[in-house]
């Protein structure tokens, strides 16, 4: 049985783990590709809001929702790549916020509604 980190690394959707303030601790290859980053080290310690959300306020609202509800799902958002590319995405997040060292996991995937409207295929 493959350990969870190996499975998460192989997800076709972006997955990022942050601390409670939204600073990146880990990011899988799919997220790094969306953000135009060469390595996980290029994201580590930086605010996820640099890439996720239309504005800093959007990302702040997402963090606040996770803190308040523990989980959020299907939130429309935007990933801004390092070289100016933008991708509409859906974000789901879950937080372990009551811990001494809070952690939040973000699943970032292409916006399926936009893909369907453009004639893209869905499974």
DACORFEN-V617352 format. One record per helix or strand of 2 or more residues. SS is the DSSP state (a for helix, b for strand). FROM is the first residue (numbers start at 0). LEN is the number of residues. If there is no record, write none. Layout:
[[SS	FROM	LEN] [SS	FROM	LEN]]
This chain:
[[a	3	7] [b	13	6] [b	22	5] [a	28	7] [a	39	3] [a	47	3] [a	55	14] [b	70	10] [b	85	11] [b	102	8] [a	111	6]]
